Amino acid sequence: MPAAALAPAARSEPLAGPLDLRRTLGPLRRGPRDRCTIFEGPVAWRATRTPEGPASVRLWVDDRRSRLEARAWGPGAGWALEHVRDLTGADDDPSPLAAMLARPGGGPGRARLRDLQRRLAGLRLPATLAVTEALVPAVLEQKVTGVQARRSYQRLADQLGAPAPGPPGLRLPPAPDVLAATPTWTFHRAGVERRREETIRGACARAGWIDELAGGDRGGVQRRLAALRGVGPWTVAEVSRVALGDPDAVSVGDYHLPDHVAWALAGIPRGDDDVMLELLEPYRGQRGRVTRLIESAGVTAPRFGPRLAVQAIESG
């Protein structure tokens, strides 16, 4: 490849406040072996498929100058840099939640959230604008453990993805048209049963229709996601929180989240979706930000009782 093709494009953006790239982009990393999103100290790397082609992006924050620095490679480098503020949540506004938390009363849960927002001031909500790209790992996480889902995603990415442009080490996620045409036995070897396989293939066959509203009509994207066979409210919320930057996305139906919210906001070790939604109601409009603060801070309910077992479907 000519040297000019490897030369990165660059962009420097001002920041109005602190930005913690590792916490902000953490939900994009699918396990320790994920080569689509990588952290190296203060530097974050991401490989993605943009509307203009594949791209790799290198991100870091110059705290001294309060600027976000980015380099990008590949045919989609220009698009990636144009949307680097979306990706990093640089324009995400946590002040509505801060205003809610400043109201009097609210009990110990509100005091804890005020402390979390103060301590995690650099946490922002990313918006990758890559909806189908976020949908695939979300579907893989349906009804299985996180460990099993991440293992499946890594196997699919290793087999069906491609080397990302720019410096070696990054890998592009599988292209939607490749996943749509992938045979059953490939999914099976990755630990994916027929139901999730069919959901992924069906969604990837309509990737253009799903992605065309990204960056504009958030509600329209969510309605299109909900219209897909095999995609329910939990999956829509999981996609919305990383691809659309939705501050109100709540993953109803999650195995652990109701317990963590109940523990963080009410000091009770177990909750269900109804309890979680009742505790989050005072923060409507910012409920997704609340749950992200709780998750990022590592606030978890006491671990007792049965765990979700890993379900193996592989034959060898």
C-alpha positions in Angstrom: 0.0 0.0 0.0 1.4 3.5 -0.9 2.6 5.5 2.1 0.1 8.2 1.3 -2.7 5.8 1.8 -1.5 5.1 5.3 -1.1 8.8 6.3 -3.7 9.7 8.9 -6.2 12.5 8.8 -6.2 14.6 12.0 -8.7 16.7 14.0 -8.5 18.7 17.2 -11.6 19.6 19.1 -12.1 21.9 22.1 -13.6 20.4 25.2 -15.9 22.3 27.6 -15.2 19.9 30.5 -13.5 16.7 31.5 -13.7 13.7 29.2 -12.8 10.2 30.4 -12.4 8.2 27.2 -12.0 4.8 28.9 -15.3 5.1 30.9 -17.2 6.7 28.0 -16.2 4.2 25.4 -16.0 1.3 27.8 -19.4 -0.1 26.7 -18.1 -0.5 23.1 -15.4 -3.0 24.1 -16.7 -6.5 23.9 -14.4 -8.4 26.3 -10.6 -8.5 26.8 -9.9 -10.0 23.3 -11.9 -7.5 21.4 -9.8 -6.0 18.6 -12.4 -3.5 17.4 -12.1 -1.3 20.4 -8.8 -1.1 22.3 -7.5 1.0 25.2 -3.8 1.7 25.6 -3.3 3.8 28.7 -5.0 7.2 28.0 -5.4 6.4 24.3 -8.5 4.8 22.8 -8.6 3.0 19.4 -11.7 2.1 17.5 -12.2 0.3 14.1 -15.6 0.8 12.5 -17.5 0.7 9.2 -18.7 4.2 8.3 -21.1 5.2 5.5 -18.0 6.2 3.5 -16.0 3.0 4.2 -13.8 1.4 6.9 -11.9 3.6 9.3 -9.7 3.3 12.3 -9.6 6.1 14.9 -7.0 7.0 17.5 -8.3 9.2 20.3 -6.7 10.9 23.3 -7.4 13.9 25.5 -4.9 16.7 25.9 -5.9 17.8 29.4 -3.5 20.7 29.5 -5.1 22.3 26.5 -8.6 20.9 27.1 -8.8 19.4 23.7 -9.8 16.1 22.1 -7.2 14.9 19.6 -8.0 12.4 16.9 -6.3 10.6 14.0 -8.0 8.5 11.5 -7.1 6.1 8.7 -9.0 4.5 5.8 -11.7 5.5 3.3 -14.0 6.5 6.1 -11.5 8.6 8.0 -13.2 11.9 7.0 -16.6 10.7 8.2 -15.1 9.3 11.4 -13.4 12.6 12.2 -16.5 14.6 11.4 -18.4 12.6 14.0 -15.7 12.3 16.6 -17.6 14.5 19.0 -20.6 12.1 18.7 -18.4 9.1 19.3 -16.8 10.5 22.4 -19.9 12.2 23.8 -18.0 15.5 23.7 -21.3 17.4 23.3 -23.3 15.1 25.6 -24.8 17.3 28.3 -25.0 15.9 31.9 -26.4 19.1 33.3 -30.1 18.0 33.2 -29.4 15.2 35.6 -27.3 17.6 37.8 -30.4 19.9 38.0 -32.6 17.0 39.0 -30.1 16.0 41.7 -29.9 19.5 43.1 -33.6 19.4 44.1 -34.1 19.0 47.9 -35.1 15.6 49.3 -34.8 12.3 47.4 -33.2 10.3 50.2 -29.8 8.5 50.2 -30.2 7.5 46.6 -30.0 11.0 45.4 -27.1 11.8 47.6 -25.2 8.8 46.2 -26.0 9.9 42.6 -24.7 13.4 43.3 -21.5 11.8 44.6 -21.2 9.6 41.5 -21.7 12.4 39.1 -19.1 14.5 40.9 -16.6 11.6 40.9 -17.3 10.5 37.4 -17.4 14.0 35.8 -15.6 12.8 32.7 -18.2 10.1 31.9 -20.2 10.9 28.8 -22.7 9.0 26.7 -21.3 8.0 23.3 -23.2 8.0 20.0 -21.4 5.8 17.5 -24.2 6.3 14.9 -23.4 2.8 13.8 -26.7 1.2 14.7 -26.4 -2.2 13.0 -22.9 -2.5 14.3 -24.2 -2.1 17.8 -27.2 -4.3 17.2 -25.2 -7.4 16.5 -23.4 -7.7 19.9 -26.6 -6.7 21.6 -28.5 -9.6 20.0 -25.7 -11.9 21.0 -26.2 -10.9 24.6 -29.9 -11.9 24.6 -30.6 -14.6 27.2 -27.0 -15.7 27.8 -24.2 -14.6 30.1 -21.9 -11.7 29.1 -18.9 -14.0 29.0 -20.7 -16.3 26.5 -21.9 -13.4 24.4 -18.4 -11.8 24.2 -16.8 -15.1 23.3 -19.3 -15.5 20.4 -18.7 -11.9 19.2 -15.0 -12.4 19.2 -15.2 -15.6 17.2 -17.4 -14.0 14.6 -15.2 -11.0 14.4 -12.1 -13.0 14.1 -13.6 -15.2 11.3 -15.8 -12.7 9.4 -14.2 -9.3 10.1 -11.1 -7.9 8.4 -7.9 -6.0 9.3 -8.7 -2.4 9.9 -6.9 0.4 7.9 -3.9 2.1 9.4 -1.5 0.7 12.1 -1.8 -3.0 12.6 -3.7 -4.6 15.5 -7.2 -3.4 15.0 -9.9 -5.5 13.3 -13.1 -4.3 11.6 -16.4 -5.8 12.8 -18.1 -8.1 10.4 -19.8 -6.3 7.5 -23.7 -6.6 7.6 -23.8 -8.2 4.1 -21.3 -10.8 5.2 -23.3 -11.6 8.4 -26.6 -11.7 6.4 -25.0 -14.4 4.1 -23.3 -16.4 6.9 -24.4 -20.0 7.1 -25.9 -21.6 10.2 -22.9 -23.8 11.0 -20.6 -20.7 11.3 -22.9 -19.2 13.9 -23.2 -22.5 15.7 -19.5 -22.9 16.0 -19.4 -19.5 17.6 -22.0 -20.6 20.2 -25.0 -18.9 18.6 -28.2 -20.8 18.4 -30.8 -20.5 15.6 -33.0 -17.8 17.1 -30.2 -15.3 17.6 -28.7 -16.2 14.3 -31.9 -15.5 12.4 -32.3 -12.2 14.3 -28.8 -11.1 13.3 -29.1 -12.2 9.7 -32.5 -10.6 9.3 -31.4 -7.3 10.8 -28.2 -7.3 8.7 -30.2 -7.8 5.5 -31.9 -4.5 6.3 -28.9 -2.7 7.6 -29.3 0.3 5.2 -32.9 0.8 6.3 -31.9 0.6 10.0 -28.9 2.9 9.7 -30.2 5.6 7.4 -31.8 7.7 10.2 -28.8 7.5 12.6 -27.7 11.0 13.6 -31.1 12.4 13.0 -34.4 10.9 14.1 -33.6 8.9 17.3 -37.2 7.9 17.8 -37.4 6.8 14.2 -34.4 4.5 14.6 -35.8 3.0 17.8 -39.1 2.3 16.1 -37.3 0.6 13.2 -35.3 -1.5 15.6 -38.5 -2.5 17.5 -40.1 -3.6 14.2 -37.4 -6.2 13.6 -38.2 -9.8 14.4 -36.4 -10.9 17.6 -35.6 -7.4 18.8 -37.4 -6.3 22.0 -37.2 -3.4 24.4 -34.0 -4.6 26.1 -32.2 -4.8 22.8 -33.5 -1.5 21.6 -32.3 0.1 24.8 -28.8 -1.5 24.6 -28.4 -0.2 21.1 -29.7 3.2 21.9 -27.3 3.8 24.8 -24.2 3.4 22.6 -25.2 4.0 19.0 -27.7 6.9 19.7 -26.4 8.4 22.9 -29.9 8.2 24.4 -29.7 9.5 28.0 -33.1 7.9 28.9 -32.5 4.4 27.6 -33.2 1.8 30.3 -32.5 -1.9 29.6 -35.8 -3.4 31.0 -35.4 -7.1 31.2 -31.8 -7.1 32.2 -30.7 -9.9 34.5 -28.6 -7.8 36.9 -29.5 -4.2 36.4 -32.6 -4.1 38.6 -30.6 -5.4 41.5 -27.8 -2.9 41.0 -30.3 0.0 40.7 -32.2 -1.1 43.8 -29.0 -1.4 45.8 -27.6 1.9 44.7 -30.8 4.0 45.1 -32.7 2.2 47.9 -30.2 0.0 49.7 -32.1 -3.2 49.0 -30.2 -6.1 47.5 -32.8 -7.4 45.1 -35.2 -5.7 42.7 -37.2 -6.3 39.6 -38.1 -4.2 36.6 -41.0 -2.6 38.3 -38.9 -1.6 41.3 -36.1 -0.3 39.1 -38.5 1.8 37.0 -40.1 3.2 40.1 -36.7 4.2 41.6 -35.7 5.8 38.2 -38.9 7.7 37.6 -37.7 10.9 39.3 -35.0 11.0 36.7 -37.1 10.4 33.6 -35.3 11.8 30.6 -32.0 10.9 32.3 -32.6 7.4 33.4 -30.0 5.9 31.1 -27.4 8.3 32.5 -28.3 7.2 36.0 -27.8 3.5 35.2 -24.6 4.2 33.4 -23.2 6.1 36.4 -24.1 3.1 38.6 -22.5 0.6 36.2 -19.4 2.6 35.6 -18.8 3.2 39.3 -19.1 -0.6 39.9 -22.0 -0.3 42.3 -23.3 -3.9 42.5 -25.8 -5.6 44.7 -24.5 -8.2 47.1 -23.8 -11.5 45.3 -25.9 -14.3 46.7 -28.5 -16.6 45.2 -28.3 -18.5 41.9 -26.2 -17.3 39.0 -27.2 -17.5 35.4 -25.5 -20.7 34.0 -23.5 -20.7 30.9 -25.4 -22.6 28.2 -23.1 -24.5 25.8 -24.5 -25.3 22.4 -21.2 -26.3 20.7 -20.6 -29.9 20.0 -16.8 -29.7 20.2 
